[in-house]
Amino acid sequence: MRGKSSIPAKKLIISRRARSDLASIYARLRTVGGKATAERYLADLRRHLERTAELGHGGSPRHNLSPGLRLVVHGNYNIYFRVTPTETIIARVLHSARDVRSFSFHENPAPPWRPSPVG
């Protein structure tokens, strides 16, 4: 546990769909801004995911989309997640301009995501 939070940090789990979302974000940013820009943005986004899990709570409820779903915002992207007693499960990472009502937020999570060096 780090910082002032009295809530224990939770294990970060990123679903297969969220991993696919992150890969699409990277590809788009690399096309429009170059490799360095894409890598910087994804590294910052990944830190945000880790902070979300570390805090173990927070975000705004989005139960209208799916029971237990929560939302935090990172720049132009909405991070949809669920919290269990021991895990923060990232369901999707979608551009804020998207109409999310057509997206599914139900999926078994992928194995735990482990940060890797950017480069």
CYANA upper distance limits for C-alpha pairs under 8 A (distance plus 0.5 A):
  1 MET  CA      5 SER  CA      8.17
  1 MET  CA      6 SER  CA      8.49
  1 MET  CA      7 ILE  CA      8.39
  1 MET  CA      8 PRO  CA      6.22
  1 MET  CA      9 ALA  CA      6.15
  1 MET  CA     54 GLU  CA      7.99
  2 ARG  CA      9 ALA  CA      8.48
  2 ARG  CA     54 GLU  CA      8.34
  5 SER  CA     55 LEU  CA      7.37
  7 ILE  CA     55 LEU  CA      7.43
  7 ILE  CA     56 GLY  CA      7.08
  8 PRO  CA     54 GLU  CA      8.00
  8 PRO  CA     55 LEU  CA      7.99
  8 PRO  CA     56 GLY  CA      7.27
  9 ALA  CA     53 ALA  CA      6.77
  9 ALA  CA     54 GLU  CA      4.72
  9 ALA  CA     55 LEU  CA      6.31
  9 ALA  CA     56 GLY  CA      5.92
  9 ALA  CA     86 THR  CA      8.46
 10 LYS  CA     53 ALA  CA      5.77
 10 LYS  CA     54 GLU  CA      6.27
 10 LYS  CA     55 LEU  CA      8.02
 10 LYS  CA     56 GLY  CA      5.89
 10 LYS  CA     85 PRO  CA      8.21
 10 LYS  CA     86 THR  CA      5.55
 10 LYS  CA     87 GLU  CA      5.14
 10 LYS  CA     88 THR  CA      6.42
 11 LYS  CA     53 ALA  CA      6.88
 11 LYS  CA     54 GLU  CA      8.26
 11 LYS  CA     86 THR  CA      6.74
 11 LYS  CA     87 GLU  CA      5.02
 11 LYS  CA     88 THR  CA      6.55
 11 LYS  CA    112 PRO  CA      8.36
 12 LEU  CA     49 LEU  CA      8.18
 12 LEU  CA     50 GLU  CA      7.14
 12 LEU  CA     53 ALA  CA      5.92
 12 LEU  CA     87 GLU  CA      6.48
 12 LEU  CA     88 THR  CA      5.66
 12 LEU  CA     89 ILE  CA      6.71
 12 LEU  CA     90 ILE  CA      8.14
 12 LEU  CA    112 PRO  CA      7.02
 12 LEU  CA    113 TRP  CA      7.23
 13 ILE  CA     87 GLU  CA      7.32
 13 ILE  CA     88 THR  CA      6.56
 13 ILE  CA     89 ILE  CA      5.14
 13 ILE  CA     90 ILE  CA      6.62
 13 ILE  CA    109 PRO  CA      7.15
 13 ILE  CA    110 ALA  CA      7.52
 13 ILE  CA    111 PRO  CA      7.39
 13 ILE  CA    112 PRO  CA      5.27
 13 ILE  CA    113 TRP  CA      6.29
 14 ILE  CA     18 ALA  CA      6.56
 14 ILE  CA     19 ARG  CA      6.98
 14 ILE  CA     89 ILE  CA      6.26
 14 ILE  CA     90 ILE  CA      5.23
 14 ILE  CA     91 ALA  CA      7.21
 14 ILE  CA    109 PRO  CA      6.79
 14 ILE  CA    110 ALA  CA      6.70
 14 ILE  CA    111 PRO  CA      8.11
 14 ILE  CA    112 PRO  CA      7.06
 14 ILE  CA    113 TRP  CA      6.38
 15 SER  CA     19 ARG  CA      6.73
 15 SER  CA     89 ILE  CA      7.46
 15 SER  CA     90 ILE  CA      6.47
 15 SER  CA     91 ALA  CA      6.02
 15 SER  CA     92 ARG  CA      7.94
 15 SER  CA    107 GLU  CA      7.63
 15 SER  CA    108 ASN  CA      7.39
 15 SER  CA    109 PRO  CA      4.58
 15 SER  CA    110 ALA  CA      5.26
 15 SER  CA    111 PRO  CA      8.37
 16 ARG  CA     20 SER  CA      6.70
 16 ARG  CA    107 GLU  CA      8.49
 16 ARG  CA    109 PRO  CA      6.84
 16 ARG  CA    110 ALA  CA      5.82
 17 ARG  CA     21 ASP  CA      6.64
 17 ARG  CA     91 ALA  CA      7.29
 17 ARG  CA     92 ARG  CA      6.63
 17 ARG  CA    107 GLU  CA      8.39
 18 ALA  CA     22 LEU  CA      6.67
 18 ALA  CA     90 ILE  CA      6.98
 18 ALA  CA     91 ALA  CA      6.08
 18 ALA  CA     92 ARG  CA      4.74
 18 ALA  CA     93 VAL  CA      6.11
 19 ARG  CA     23 ALA  CA      6.74
 19 ARG  CA     92 ARG  CA      8.50
 20 SER  CA     24 SER  CA      6.73
 21 ASP  CA     25 ILE  CA      6.69
 21 ASP  CA     92 ARG  CA      7.19
 21 ASP  CA     93 VAL  CA      6.21
 21 ASP  CA     94 LEU  CA      7.28
 22 LEU  CA     26 TYR  CA      6.66
 22 LEU  CA     42 LEU  CA      8.15
 22 LEU  CA     93 VAL  CA      7.27
 23 ALA  CA     27 ALA  CA      6.69
 24 SER  CA     28 ARG  CA      6.61
 25 ILE  CA     29 LEU  CA      6.60
 26 TYR  CA     30 ARG  CA      6.45
 26 TYR  CA     38 ALA  CA      5.95
 26 TYR  CA     39 GLU  CA      7.79
 26 TYR  CA     42 LEU  CA      7.18
 27 ALA  CA     31 THR  CA      6.71
 27 ALA  CA     38 ALA  CA      8.16
 28 ARG  CA     32 VAL  CA      6.86
 29 LEU  CA     33 GLY  CA      5.91
 29 LEU  CA     34 GLY  CA      7.24
 29 LEU  CA     35 LYS  CA      8.25
 29 LEU  CA     37 THR  CA      7.46
 29 LEU  CA     38 ALA  CA      5.44
 30 ARG  CA     34 GLY  CA      4.81
 30 ARG  CA     35 LYS  CA      5.36
 30 ARG  CA     36 ALA  CA      8.25
 30 ARG  CA     37 THR  CA      7.35
 30 ARG  CA     38 ALA  CA      5.50
 31 THR  CA     35 LYS  CA      8.44
 33 GLY  CA     37 THR  CA      6.14
 33 GLY  CA     38 ALA  CA      7.27
 34 GLY  CA     38 ALA  CA      6.81
 35 LYS  CA     39 GLU  CA      6.58
 36 ALA  CA     40 ARG  CA      6.62
 37 THR  CA     41 TYR  CA      6.64
 38 ALA  CA     42 LEU  CA      6.60
 39 GLU  CA     43 ALA  CA      6.51
 39 GLU  CA    118 VAL  CA      7.10
 39 GLU  CA    119 GLY  CA      8.05
 40 ARG  CA     44 ASP  CA      6.73
 41 TYR  CA     45 LEU  CA      6.57
 42 LEU  CA     46 ARG  CA      6.46
 43 ALA  CA     47 ARG  CA      6.78
 43 ALA  CA    118 VAL  CA      7.55
 44 ASP  CA     48 HIS  CA      6.85
 45 LEU  CA     49 LEU  CA      6.89
 45 LEU  CA     74 HIS  CA      7.36
 46 ARG  CA     50 GLU  CA      6.76
 46 ARG  CA    115 PRO  CA      8.39
 47 ARG  CA     51 ARG  CA      6.64
 48 HIS  CA     52 THR  CA      6.63
 48 HIS  CA     74 HIS  CA      7.86
 49 LEU  CA     53 ALA  CA      6.89
 49 LEU  CA     90 ILE  CA      8.36
 50 GLU  CA     54 GLU  CA      6.48
 51 ARG  CA     55 LEU  CA      6.55
 52 THR  CA     56 GLY  CA      6.90
 52 THR  CA     57 HIS  CA      7.69
 52 THR  CA     58 GLY  CA      8.09
 52 THR  CA     88 THR  CA      8.08
 53 ALA  CA     57 HIS  CA      8.03
 53 ALA  CA     87 GLU  CA      7.74
 53 ALA  CA     88 THR  CA      5.66
 56 GLY  CA     83 VAL  CA      7.62
 56 GLY  CA     87 GLU  CA      8.16
 56 GLY  CA     88 THR  CA      7.16
 57 HIS  CA     83 VAL  CA      7.49
 58 GLY  CA     70 ARG  CA      8.43
 58 GLY  CA     72 VAL  CA      8.38
 59 GLY  CA     70 ARG  CA      6.16
 59 GLY  CA     71 LEU  CA      5.50
 59 GLY  CA     72 VAL  CA      5.39
 60 SER  CA     70 ARG  CA      5.78
 60 SER  CA     71 LEU  CA      5.56
 60 SER  CA     72 VAL  CA      7.17
 61 PRO  CA     68 GLY  CA      7.77
 61 PRO  CA     69 LEU  CA      6.61
 61 PRO  CA     70 ARG  CA      4.90
 61 PRO  CA     71 LEU  CA      6.90
 62 ARG  CA     66 SER  CA      7.24
 62 ARG  CA     67 PRO  CA      8.11
 62 ARG  CA     68 GLY  CA      7.81
 62 ARG  CA     69 LEU  CA      5.64
 62 ARG  CA     70 ARG  CA      5.61
 62 ARG  CA     71 LEU  CA      7.08
 63 HIS  CA     67 PRO  CA      5.14
 63 HIS  CA     68 GLY  CA      6.24
 63 HIS  CA     69 LEU  CA      6.03
 63 HIS  CA     70 ARG  CA      7.88
 65 LEU  CA     69 LEU  CA      7.70
 65 LEU  CA    101 ARG  CA      7.17
 65 LEU  CA    105 PHE  CA      8.38
 66 SER  CA    105 PHE  CA      7.23
 66 SER  CA    106 HIS  CA      8.43
 68 GLY  CA     82 ARG  CA      6.41
 68 GLY  CA     83 VAL  CA      8.13
 69 LEU  CA     80 TYR  CA      7.03
 69 LEU  CA     81 PHE  CA      6.15
 69 LEU  CA     82 ARG  CA      5.63
 70 ARG  CA     80 TYR  CA      6.09
 70 ARG  CA     81 PHE  CA      5.71
 70 ARG  CA     82 ARG  CA      6.45
 71 LEU  CA     78 ASN  CA      7.02
 71 LEU  CA     79 ILE  CA      6.03
 71 LEU  CA     80 TYR  CA      5.14
 71 LEU  CA     81 PHE  CA      6.78
 72 VAL  CA     78 ASN  CA      6.51
 72 VAL  CA     79 ILE  CA      5.75
 72 VAL  CA     80 TYR  CA      7.25
 73 VAL  CA     77 TYR  CA      6.41
 73 VAL  CA     78 ASN  CA      5.13
 73 VAL  CA     79 ILE  CA      6.40
 74 HIS  CA     78 ASN  CA      6.72
 74 HIS  CA     79 ILE  CA      7.65
 76 ASN  CA     95 HIS  CA      6.26
 76 ASN  CA     96 SER  CA      6.02
 76 ASN  CA     97 ALA  CA      8.47
 77 TYR  CA     93 VAL  CA      6.88
 77 TYR  CA     94 LEU  CA      5.89
 77 TYR  CA     95 HIS  CA      4.83
 77 TYR  CA     96 SER  CA      5.68
 78 ASN  CA     93 VAL  CA      6.13
 78 ASN  CA     94 LEU  CA      5.80
 78 ASN  CA     95 HIS  CA      6.57
 78 ASN  CA     96 SER  CA      6.15
 79 ILE  CA     90 ILE  CA      7.62
 79 ILE  CA     91 ALA  CA      8.24
 79 ILE  CA     92 ARG  CA      6.53
 79 ILE  CA     93 VAL  CA      5.06
 79 ILE  CA     94 LEU  CA      7.16
 80 TYR  CA     90 ILE  CA      6.55
 80 TYR  CA     91 ALA  CA      5.99
 80 TYR  CA     92 ARG  CA      5.69
 80 TYR  CA     93 VAL  CA      6.76
 81 PHE  CA     88 THR  CA      7.29
 81 PHE  CA     89 ILE  CA      5.89
 81 PHE  CA     90 ILE  CA      4.79
 81 PHE  CA     91 ALA  CA      5.55
 81 PHE  CA     92 ARG  CA      7.56
 82 ARG  CA     88 THR  CA      6.35
 82 ARG  CA     89 ILE  CA      5.67
 82 ARG  CA     90 ILE  CA      7.11
 82 ARG  CA     91 ALA  CA      7.72
 83 VAL  CA     87 GLU  CA      6.38
 83 VAL  CA     88 THR  CA      5.09
 83 VAL  CA     89 ILE  CA      6.74
 84 THR  CA     88 THR  CA      6.86
 84 THR  CA     89 ILE  CA      8.41
 89 ILE  CA    109 PRO  CA      7.61
 91 ALA  CA    105 PHE  CA      6.34
 91 ALA  CA    106 HIS  CA      8.01
 91 ALA  CA    107 GLU  CA      8.07
 91 ALA  CA    109 PRO  CA      8.26
 92 ARG  CA    105 PHE  CA      7.40
 94 LEU  CA     98 ARG  CA      7.42
 94 LEU  CA    100 VAL  CA      8.48
